[in-house]
């Protein structure tokens, strides 16, 4: 009887051990399947990442092309506007001559707006700042809404800055800032105003403008100059 009980005990024990091994084997197989699935998913993710990187590169390339086209169109529009200013001025002068009905009298032809601007600009380049100031002021009186008006303000302010006439420079800049808020020279004019205030001893007001430029336009060359980069 004892031997039979021992046999039964060992049979039950063997069954339990066998079942335990079988369960462990199934768990291992299940784990292997999960690992294989994870590896497959990782391969898929890497493939998707590579495709995404390729698409991002193409997007950056397209963006650069579009940006260049925008800049090119912007330049063409600026040149076209200058040309239109010149044509309008030339037609106005000719109409004045015809209206006076004096064909035998040489009335003379005034320079076009672009020629008028270039005369003042050439004086500026030669360092003849008093003549340049007079020329830019006359230009702004004659053609206040022309394409080159903002440039005239910019170089007029720079003439005063070079001559260290900081109060007059600030006056011109403020006049410009009141008229233009989304212009290519906007940040440069703000920066120049801050420099004028700094030279006049108004350090606090100058610093407020410096802080505004670095926070609002951190990628501008003016911001980099302020930060010393």
C-alpha positions in Angstrom: 0.0 0.0 0.0 2.8 2.3 0.9 4.5 1.7 -2.5 1.3 2.5 -4.3 0.9 5.7 -2.4 4.5 6.7 -3.3 3.9 5.9 -6.9 0.8 8.0 -7.0 2.6 10.9 -5.2 5.5 10.8 -7.7 3.0 10.7 -10.6 1.2 13.7 -9.3 4.5 15.5 -8.7 5.7 14.6 -12.2 2.5 15.9 -13.7 2.8 19.2 -11.8 6.4 19.7 -12.9 5.5 18.8 -16.5 2.6 21.2 -16.5 4.8 23.9 -15.0 7.5 23.4 -17.7 4.8 23.4 -20.4 3.4 26.7 -19.1 6.8 28.2 -19.0 7.5 27.1 -22.6 4.3 28.7 -23.8 5.2 31.9 -22.0 8.6 31.9 -23.6 7.1 31.3 -27.0 4.6 34.2 -26.4 7.5 36.4 -25.3 9.4 35.5 -28.4 6.4 36.4 -30.6 6.1 39.8 -28.8 9.8 40.5 -29.3 9.5 39.6 -33.0 6.4 41.9 -33.3 8.4 44.7 -31.5 11.3 44.2 -33.9 9.0 44.4 -36.9 7.4 47.6 -35.5 10.8 49.1 -34.9 11.8 48.4 -38.5 8.6 50.0 -39.7 9.1 53.0 -37.5 12.7 53.4 -38.8 11.4 53.2 -42.4 8.7 55.8 -41.6 11.3 58.1 -39.9 13.5 57.9 -43.0 10.6 58.8 -45.2 9.7 61.6 -42.9 13.3 62.9 -43.0 13.3 62.8 -46.8 10.0 64.7 -46.9 11.3 67.3 -44.5 14.4 67.8 -46.6 12.2 68.2 -49.7 9.9 70.6 -47.8 12.9 72.8 -46.8 14.2 72.8 -50.4 10.7 73.9 -51.6 10.5 76.5 -48.9 13.9 78.0 -49.9 12.8 78.1 -53.6 9.6 79.8 -52.7 11.4 82.3 -50.5 13.9 83.1 -53.3 11.0 83.6 -55.7 9.2 85.9 -53.3 12.4 88.0 -52.8 12.9 88.1 -56.6 9.2 89.3 -57.1 9.6 91.8 -54.4 12.7 93.3 -56.1 10.9 93.3 -59.5 7.9 95.1 -57.9 10.2 97.7 -56.3 11.9 98.4 -59.7 8.5 98.5 -61.4 7.2 101.0 -58.8 10.3 103.2 -59.3 9.7 103.1 -63.1 6.1 104.0 -62.7 7.1 107.0 -60.5 9.5 108.1 -63.2 6.9 107.8 -66.0 4.3 109.6 -63.9 6.7 112.5 -63.2 7.8 112.7 -66.8 4.2 112.8 -68.1 3.3 115.4 -65.6 6.1 117.7 -66.7 5.2 117.2 -70.4 1.6 118.0 -69.7 2.7 121.2 -67.9 4.7 122.2 -70.9 1.9 121.5 -73.4 -0.6 123.3 -71.3 1.4 126.5 -71.4 1.5 126.2 -75.2 5.0 127.6 -75.5 6.6 125.2 -78.0 9.5 127.6 -78.8 10.6 128.1 -75.2 12.8 125.4 -73.7 11.1 124.7 -70.4 13.7 122.2 -69.3 13.0 118.7 -68.0 13.2 118.0 -64.3 14.9 114.8 -63.2 12.8 111.7 -62.7 12.2 110.6 -59.1 14.8 107.9 -59.4 17.4 110.4 -60.8 16.5 112.9 -58.1 17.1 110.3 -55.4 20.3 109.1 -57.0 21.7 112.7 -57.0 21.2 112.9 -53.3 22.5 109.4 -52.8 25.7 110.1 -54.8 26.3 113.2 -52.5 25.9 110.9 -49.5 28.4 108.4 -50.9 30.9 111.2 -51.5 30.6 112.3 -47.9 28.9 115.6 -48.9 26.3 115.2 -46.2 24.9 118.8 -46.3 24.1 118.5 -50.0 22.7 115.0 -49.4 20.5 116.2 -46.6 19.1 119.0 -48.9 18.6 116.5 -51.7 16.8 113.9 -49.6 14.6 116.5 -48.0 13.6 117.9 -51.4 12.9 114.4 -52.6 10.6 113.7 -49.7 8.7 117.0 -50.4 8.3 116.3 -54.1 7.7 112.5 -53.9 6.5 111.6 -50.4 4.6 108.5 -51.5 7.2 107.2 -54.0 8.8 103.8 -53.8 12.2 105.3 -52.7 10.7 107.5 -49.9 11.6 105.0 -47.2 15.2 104.9 -48.4 15.3 108.7 -48.5 14.3 108.7 -44.8 16.9 106.1 -44.0 19.8 107.9 -45.6 18.6 111.3 -44.4 18.7 110.0 -40.8 22.1 108.5 -41.4 23.5 111.8 -42.6 22.4 113.5 -39.4 23.8 110.6 -37.3 27.2 110.9 -39.0 27.2 114.6 -38.4 26.3 113.9 -34.8 23.2 115.9 -35.0 21.3 113.3 -32.9 18.2 115.4 -32.0 17.5 116.1 -35.7 18.2 112.4 -36.5 15.6 111.4 -33.9 13.1 113.8 -35.4 13.5 112.3 -38.9 13.3 108.7 -37.5 10.2 109.5 -35.6 8.6 111.0 -38.7 9.5 107.8 -40.5 8.2 105.5 -37.7 4.9 107.3 -37.7 4.4 106.7 -41.4 5.9 103.2 -41.8 5.6 100.2 -39.4 6.2 97.3 -41.8 9.2 98.5 -43.8 12.6 96.9 -44.5 14.3 99.8 -42.7 12.0 99.7 -39.6 14.4 97.8 -37.3 17.5 99.7 -38.5 15.7 103.0 -37.8 14.7 101.9 -34.3 18.3 100.8 -33.7 19.7 104.1 -34.9 17.2 106.0 -32.7 18.5 104.0 -29.7 22.1 104.9 -30.6 21.1 108.6 -30.8 19.5 108.4 -27.3 22.5 106.7 -26.0 24.8 109.4 -27.3 22.5 112.0 -25.8 22.8 110.3 -22.4 19.3 108.8 -22.3 20.6 105.4 -21.4 17.3 104.1 -20.1 15.2 105.0 -23.2 18.0 103.5 -25.4 18.0 100.3 -23.4 14.2 99.9 -23.7 14.5 100.0 -27.5 17.5 97.6 -27.4 15.4 95.2 -25.3 12.4 95.6 -27.7 14.6 94.7 -30.7 16.2 91.7 -29.2 12.9 90.3 -27.9 10.7 91.1 -31.0 13.4 90.6 -33.7 16.0 88.2 -32.2 17.2 87.1 -35.6 17.9 90.5 -37.0 21.4 91.8 -37.5 20.6 94.7 -35.2 19.7 92.2 -32.4 23.0 90.4 -33.0 24.9 93.6 -32.7 23.2 94.5 -29.5 23.9 91.1 -28.0 27.5 91.3 -29.2 27.3 88.3 -31.5 
